[in-house]
Amino acid sequence: MSVEQAHRRGFAPGQILFGGDWSPEQWDRATWEEDLALMQEARVNTVTLGVFSWSALEPTEGAFVTDWLDEILERLADAGIGFFLATPTASPPPWFTRAHPDALPVRPDGVRLTHGSRDTYAISAPAYREAARRITRRLADRYGHHPGLRGWHLHNEYGTLDHGPHAEHAFQAWLEDRYGTIEALNAAWCTAFWSQGYASFEEITPPRTTQYLPNPSQAIDFRRFSSDEMLAAMVEQREEIRAAGSTAPVTTNFMLPTWNHLEQWSWAEREDVVSLDHYLDTAGPDAEAHVAYGSDLARSWSGGPWVLMEQNATGIRVDGRTLAKGADRMIRHSLGYIARGSQSSLFFQWRQSAGGAEQWHGALVPHAGGRSRVFASIARLGGILERLAPVAALPADGPLVRAEVGILWHADGWWALETPDLPSSHLTYSAEVRATHRSFWRAGIPVDFVRPLADLSAHRLLVVPAQYPLSDDQVSWFEEYVEGGGELVVTYLSGLADEHLRIATGGYPGRLRRLLGVRGQELLPLPAGERVALSDGSEVEGWTELLGVEDAEVLARYTHGDLAGLPAVTRARRGEGRAVYVSAGWTQEARDRRLAEIAAELGIGPTLPGAAEAGLEAVRRRGDGMDFLFLLHHGERPLTVRAVGDDLITGASARDGLRLAQGGAAVLTLAPDAPVELVED
């Protein structure tokens, strides 16, 4: 969503939205009273309702019960609290699955799942789609014009894959629409291999469990189909809301970090605002980099402001343990999302459940209640966010965060590296992209993610990590970018195949050989734990290649074994720009150093020089006639920053130096592009 669209939709509130998922249907009225009092104490201004309340809203088919929700909305209005209203379609009630057992999802091994958890639906089942539309329209008719309605939260974390008969028929229709003829599909899927030639689309099934390896072309097309099918279901709900006359913004919450079943760019085009559920997967220093990664993705998908719909207030789940996040860290993380474009700091959930499958999930009100250290930190955050209201105003034009570095992101890359029997099954798209983003975060350099074929005029450096499939148009896009003066960095596992996962023969990296000026003969993954050195002092792990140069210069060579003296990292001039190829798996430290050096050669520097090295994260968010410099101190010693501006959190001036304690945070108001200095203590 562009800034202009945000203004037009009205999703530019004069406040940062603060609160979380509230499930009053789980509690008695005495708890409702306590909750509302605690919300006001913590300065909560927004809750999300109804995410998992289908059985409370429609306890039997066609019999709707909404008096409890009417009462909740009346109480929220009296308290001055707005709400997102969810369509509860991620958790069909027991009556639905008993009446429509064919609408339960089927695993690849043919096992049909049973009711007993969330997400037990077959997305292509007509009965499910009809029931989802029906309850959506009921909610839209009743609440679509409510003055407290912030927006519509459609479904929840779309992503259930179904391999059953309903999916089979829908997949066949999707393939016929995509390919037109069965002959075209057979050619694209290379079905001459293993006697897989199809005589009609009706012979094709989803990629179910089979004797050995499935066809990778079939596998990635099924992932594309599943994303499109879920998108169609989401759009049906959106259209029911619009048909009821509700103009409130619609969103659905994307999920990160561990799985991805959606092609987010196409989804973002169908939403009024992008929203994200973001759960950290490391409790170490990388947690802060992960906050930035999720935020930059959401802002890039949106094209502007976005909504953090869920985060965990208290814990980080790692290796089966919930590790404490800590109050200062929770606040810095919440501010980190806002720094990179979020209009909210929302959580799952408001009150920690006493029962059910997620009774140990973190919450704003823990089992210990409002008289607890956790709730005290939440109230502290609420006060900070109230003082950050000016940040919610959007710039008249241009991006929220200016970035000259782009990183290519597309779900095809993720799904392609999940197909079986690649040269190494230990490399994942998520890890490669996160490692690239992490390098720029550690250097303090702002980053955008970009979609294939996007306008790159704002980005002087584009990094392409492990984008295994590339189409003809995408290859031409790279060529035009470089010839026009861009700096392109391509890593191994990029361009090896076309969009159907057919290998580009004649040498590696396949479809990018001409642009990069190299020709590889062999892909040579390294054994686990082995590292080797390059001639420039870098260490690499995981991956090497037998590479030859055609018309590129060599920036680094291998120094080990049979590859000793052969090219490892190259650079080719094309028109006004250059294209770098990295044939080996840089360690994180090597990646950090080399990407920072490439950026420095182009004159791309950090937001605040010297800050990242001292553990200070600095992000400059543009506002309405002013800039906001977010300073999040993750380091170990106090720091001082000098600028002509004031801290929104404390009201202190930074003109003579603003001191930041370890774990502290500040948000400075600055004139556009005003200078800032990190002062040595």
N, C-alpha and C positions, 0 to 999 in steps of 0.2 A: 504494500500500500504506500503510495506516495504521500508526501507531506500535504499536498493539495487535496488528495482524497481524504486524508485524516480530518482536515478542516471541514470538508464538505459533509462528511458523515457525522460530524459532531464529536468524533472521538479524540478530542483534545481537551480533556477536563481540566478545570483550574486547580487540580490537586493530583498528587500521586495516589493511585488507588492502593488501599492497604486493608488486608484481611485474609480471608481464605474460605475454603469449602466448609459450609455449616450443614450439619445433618440433623435438624431438629426432630425428624421422625424417629431418631434413635433414643430420644430423651423425653422426660416428663416436663410438664409446664413449669415446675419449680426450677428445673435446670434451664429452661428457656429464659426465665427471669434473671437468673444468675448470669447466663451468657450475655444477655443484652447489657447488663450493668458492666460486666467486664469489657465488653466491646467498647463501650463509651469511655471507660477508664483508659483503655489502650489507644483510643482515638481511631478505632477501626471505622472505615467509611464504606467498605464494600465486602459483601459475602457472595459466595457462589452457592446456589441452591439446586437441589433436585438431581444431582449427577447420578446417584444410585437409588432413586426413589420410585422406580416404575411400579413396584408392587404396592407402594403406599398411595400412589396416584390412581392406579387402575388395578384394584385387588382382584377383580374378576373381569373377564373379557367384556369390554364395552361399558362397564360400570365405573365411572370416574368419581373419585372422592378428593375434593380440593378444599374442603373447609379448613383443614389444618394449615394448608399453604396460604389461604386467604388471611388467616389469623397471623401467621408469621410475617407476611408482607405488611400488614397493618402495624404490627409492633416495630418492624424495621423502619417504617415511615415515621412513626412517632419518635424514634431514636435518631432520625436523620441519617440512616444508613441505606445506601443503594445496593443493588444486587445484579449479578449475572444469573440468568435462569437457564439451566441446562435442560436439554432433552435427554431423558434417562435411558436412551436406547442401547447403551453399552452393557446393560444387565437386564435382559428380559426376565420377567417373573416366572415362577413355577407353572402357573396356569398356561402360559404361552408354550413352553416347551413340552408340556403334557399334550396339549392340543395339536402341536405341530412338531413332532419329533424329527421330521425331515429337515427342520430349520436349525438343527444343531450342527456344529462344524464337524468335518471329517478330517482326520490327520492324514499325512501322506501314506501311512501304512494301512489305511482303510478303516481304522477304528473311529467310530462315531462317538464324540465326547458326550458326557451326560451332564445334566444340570447340577449345579452345586458350587459354581464360582461365577465370577464376572466374565464377560466377553464370550458367553456361550451362544453364539449366533452364527448362522451361515449367511454371509452378506448378500448372496445372490438369491436366497429363498424368497419367493413372492410373498409368502405369509408374513415373513419378518419385515420386509420392506413396507407392506401395507400397514402393519401394526405400528411401525415406526412413524409413518406419515400421519397416522390417525392420532397418536398421542401428541405429536408435534403440533398438529393443527388445533387440537383441543387447548393446549397450553397457549398457543399464539392467539387464539380467539379470546381467551380469558384474560391474559396478562400482557399482550403485545403492546398495549398503550399505557401501561402502568408508569407513572412519573418517576418511580425509583429504578426502572429497568436500565442498567448500564449497557447490557448487550446480551446476545444469545450465545450460549456455550453449547454447541451442537455435539451430541454424542460425548465420548470421552476416549482420548488416546486410540483413535482408529488404528487397527493393525491385526485383527484376527484373520488368519489365512484359512481358507476352506478348500478342501480337495474333493468335495462330495459331488453328487450328481447335478445339483443346481449350479455349482461352479463350473462343472464340465460343459453344460449347455451354454452358459454365458461366455465361457472361454472360447468355445467354438465360434460363436457369433463375433466375438472380438477379433479373433484371428482372421475370419473371412473379411471383416471390414478393413483390417490392417493390410492384408496381402492380396485380396481380390480373387485370386485363383489358387487352387491347391498346388499348381505347378510352381508358382512364385514362392509359396511357403516351403515346398520341398527343396528348392534351390537355396533359400535363405538358411534353412536349418541343416543343410548338408545331409539329408536323410538317406542318401545312397550308402552312407556308412552304417553298418550293422543291419542292413535290409529294413530300414525304417520308413521307406517311401509310403506316403499316404495317398489313397485314392480319393478321399473326400475329407472335408473338415469334420464330419461326424465320427471319423475314426480316432480323432485326437482326444486325449484325456489330459487332465492336469498331471504334472510330474509326480506321480505316486511312487511309493517304494517299489523298486524293481530288482532284478537279479544282481545287477552290477551297477554301472554308472548311467545316470540319465543323460539325455541330450542337453548340453549347456544352452543351446539356443531356445529350446523349449522351456528350460528353467527360468531364464531371464525374461522371456516373454510372459510367462505366468506371473512373475513379480510385477511386471508393468501392467498386466491385465488386472491384478488384484488391487493395485493402487487406483487404477481408473474406476474399477467397480465400487470401491469404497468411496471414491470421490463422487460418483453418481448418486450413491445413497445419501451422502452429505448434502449435495445440491438439492435433492428431493426435499429434504427437511427445510433447507433455506427457502425454497419456493413455496412451501406450505406457510411459512412465516410471512413471506411477502404477500401471499394471496390473502392472508388475514388482515393485511393493512399495516403490519408492524414495520417500522423503518429503523428499529434499533440495530446497531452493528451486529454482524454474525461472525463467529470464530469457531474453530475447533482446535483443541490443544494438541500440538505436536509433542512427541515424546523423544527424549534423549536421556542416556547416551548409548545404550547397549544393543538396541535393535532398531531396524528401520524398514518399514514396509510401505512407505509413501514416497512419491516423487514430489517434494515440497514446493517446487517452483510453480507447477500447474495448480496445486492446491491453493497456494497463496493468491493466485489470480481470482479465485472464486470466493474468497473471504473478504470481509471489510477490514479486518485487522488480524494479524498473525498472533497466535498465542503459543506459549511453550511451557511444558512441564520439564523441569530440569533437576535431575538427581545426580549428585556427585558420586564418583566411583573410586576416589582415592582421598585419604585423609591427610596425605602429606602436602608438601608445598605446591604440588601440581593441582590441588583443588582450586586455587585462585586462577590458574591458567584455564581450568575447565569452565569456570564461571564466564570468563571472557570468550571462550570458544562458543559456548551455547548462545551467549548474547549476540556475538557478531553474526552467527548463523541466523538467528531470529530476525535481527535488523536487516540483514541482507535479503532474506526471503521476503520480508515485508516491503522493503524499499523505503522504510521510514520507521515510525514508532511502532511498538509492539507491546504485548501484554505478557508478563510473567504470571502464568496461571497457577503454577504449583512449584514449591520447593519444600525441603524439609527444614523445619525451624531448629531442630536440636541435634540431628545425627547424620552421619555419613555411613552408609552400609558398605562394608568391605569384607570380603571373604567370610561371610556368615556372621559378622559381628557388626553391631551398631556402635560406631565410635562417636564420642561427643564432638560437636561442632564448636561450642563455646560462644558466649554472647557477643564478644567483640568481633569474632569471625563471622557470625551470622549477620551482624550489621554491615560489616564490610562487603560481604557477598551480596546482600540486598542492594547496597549502593552501587556495587559493580554492575549489576544488571541494569540499573537505571542509567548509569553513566553511558552505557552502550545502547540506549534507546528505549528501554522499557518504560512504560507509563504506570507501572504498578510494582508492588511487592506483595504478592498473594502467596498463600501457603496451602498445603494439604496437611492437616485440616485444622479447623478451629479448635475443636475439643477432641482429645484423644479418646478413642472408642473403648468402651468397657468390654466389648465382646466382638466377635467376628474375626475375619481372617487378618485384618490389619490393626489389631488392637495394640500392637507395639510400634506402629508407625508414629513418628514425631508429630507434635501438634503445638499450637499456640497456647492452649490450656492443657497442661499435662494431667496425668492421673492424679498428681498431687494437688491440682486445682490452682486457683488464682493466687493463693499465698505461697508462691514458689519462686525460685530463682529464675526459672524459665519464663514465667509470665512477666516478671519484673523486667527482663531483657526485651520482651515484646513491647511492653509499654514504653520503654526507652526508645525503641525503634519507631513507634508510632509518633512520638514527639518530634523525632528527627524528620520524619517524612512530612509532617505538617509544615515544618519550616522550609522544606524543599519545594513547596508549591510552585514557585516561579519556574522551576525546571520543566514543569509540564507544558509550558507554552512553547509552541513549535516555531522554528524559523520560517520566514516568509517564502524562502526558496532554498534550494540546495540541500545537501545531506545533513543529517544530525551529527555524524562524525565524519570528518574528512579523512580519507585514506587514499594513498597512492599505490598501495600494494593490494593486489587481488589474488585470491586462491580459488581455483576452479573447484566447484562442488556440484556433483550430480549423483542421484541415486543409482544410475546405471553402473557407476564405478564401484559402489558398495556391493550391489547385487552380483556383478561380474566376478568379483573376488570371492564370493560365497559359492560359486559353482565348483563342483568337485574335480579333483585330479589335475590341479594346476601344478606348475613346477615346485611350488612351495605352498602348503596349506597353512603356514604359520604367519602369513602376512595378511593383514586386513586393511580395508580401505579406511575405516575409522581411525585406526592407529596411525596410518601414514598421513592422513589429513591433519589429525590432531598434533602430530609431531611437527608438521610444517607450521601450523598456527602457533604452537608453543614457542618456536624459535623467535617469531616476531614479537610475541608477548614478552618474552624474556628481554628482548631488545627495547621494549617500550614503543614499538612502531605500530600504529593503528592499521587494521586490516579490514577489507571487505571480502566476503565470499561472492563469487560471480557464477552465473549460469552460462552454459554453452550458448554462443552466438550473441552474448550481451554486448552493449556499448562499452568499450574499454577506454574511452577517451580520458577518463579521470585517473586511470591506473597506469603508471609508468613501468610497473613490474607485475608480471603475472606468473604464478607458480602453479604447476600442474602435477599434483602428486598422484601417482598410481591410477590414472584414468585409463583403464585397460581397453574399453571399447571407444572408438571414435568414428563418426560418420564422415562422409566426404565434405559436408558443409562445415563441420567442426575443424577439420584439417585446414580448409581454406581460410577459416576465421583466424586460426593461429598464424597462417602465412601473412595475411593482410595486417595483422597486429604487428608482427615483427618488421615487416617491410616498411610500415608506417612509422617506425621508431621505437616500438615497444621492446622491453627486455623480457624474454620468455625463459623460464627455468622448468624443464621437464624431467621428472624422475623415472627410474625404471618402472616396469609394468604399465607404462602408458603407451597407447596407440598400437598395441600388439594385434588388435582385432578390429573388425568393423562392428557396426551396431548389432549385428546378428551373432557376434562372437565367432565369426570366421577369421582364422588367422591370416594376416597379411604376409604372404610368403616372400622369399627373396632376401631375408635378413631382418634383424631387429634394429631399432624399435618399430618395425612394421610400417605403419602408415605415416610415420614422421621421419623416415630416413632422409628424404630429400631436404626437408626443412632443417634438420639437425646436422646434416653433412657427415653422417656416420653409418656404418653397417656392421651389425653384430652377427656373429655366427653361432654362439652358444650362450644359453642362460645357465648360470652356475651358482645356485643357492649354496650358502655356506652351512656347515654343521652348526647345531645349536651351541651357543656359547663361544664360538670362534670369532675372533676379531683379527683383521689384517690392516696394515698401514698403507696409506697412499703417499706418493712422493711429496705432497704438500704438507705432510704431517697429520692429515686427517686419519681417523680410524673408521673402518666400515665393518658392518656385520650383516648377516642374514642373506645378502645377495651380491653377486658379482656377475660380470659378463665378459665373454671373449669379444672384444670390440675393435673395430678398425676405423680409421679416419679417412674420409674421402675429401672433403674440403672444409674442415674445421680445425681450429687450433686446439692443442691439448693443454688443459689447465692442471691436470693431475694424472699420474700414472700409477698402475698397480706396482707393488714391490715384492710380491710373494709368488712362489711356485711357478707354474707354467704361464701365469699372466704377467710376470715381472717385466716391466718396461712397456707394457701395452696401455693404451688409453683407458682412463677410468672416468674422467670428467672433461668434457669438451665444450667449445663455444664456436658457433658459426655466425658470420656476418651475413645478413640478408637485408638488402636495401638500407634503410636508416637504422635498423635495429639489430639485435643479437639474440641467438637462441642457444641456451646452455642445456647440455644433456648430462645427467647424473646417472651413471650405469651401476652404481654401487649403493648399498644401504648405509648412508652416513649414520654414525651414532648420533644421539641427540646433541652431544657437545659439538661434534663436527658440523652438524646441520646448523646449530645456533651460530657458530662462527662464520661459516661460509655464506649463509643467507644474509647475515648482518653486513658482511663485507660487500656483497653484491648490491644491497640497498645503499650502502655508503657511497659506492662508486657512482650511483645515480643521483646522489644528493638527497636521498630519502633518510631522514633522521628520526629520532624519538620525539614524542610529544614534549618531554621535559628532559633535556640532556642530563645524564648522571643519575636519574631517579631509579631506573630499573636495577642498576648495579647495587644500589643501596636498599633494595627491597621495597621501593615506593612505586606503586602503580599510579600512573597519571593518565587520565582520559579527558579529552576536551569535547564536551557535548555542546552543540550550537543551540541557541534559544532564540527568543523573539527580541532581536536587537542587542543581545549580549551572549557571551560564552560562559559556560560553567565548567570549571576545571575540578574534576573529581580526583582527590588525592587519598589513596588507600594504602596505609602503611603496613606492609606485611613483614618488614625487616625487624632487626634486633636492637637498633640504637635510635635515639631521637634524631629528628631531622628538622631543618628550618627551610621554609619556602618564602620567597619575597615576590610580591606582585602588587599592582595597584588594584586592589579588590578586597572584598570582605568575605568571611566564611559564613555561609548560610546556617551552618549547624550551631555555631557558638556566637555569631555576631562580631567576632574579633576581626580587626584589620590585619591584612598581610603586608601593608605598605612598609613597615619596619621589620618584617619577618614574622611568619606564623610558625610556631613550633609544633611539630607532630610527634606525640609519644608513640612508642612501640604499640602496634595494634590500633592506632587511632585513625581518624578519617576527617576530611574536610572537603567542603564544596565551595570553591571560590567563585564569586561573580566577577567577570572581567569584561572589558570592552572587547569587541571582536578582534581576534588575532593579537591581543595585548601580550607583551612579553612576560615571562615568568622565569624566576631564577631559583635554583637549588643552592642554598648557602651552606658552605662548609662550617660545621660547628668547631 
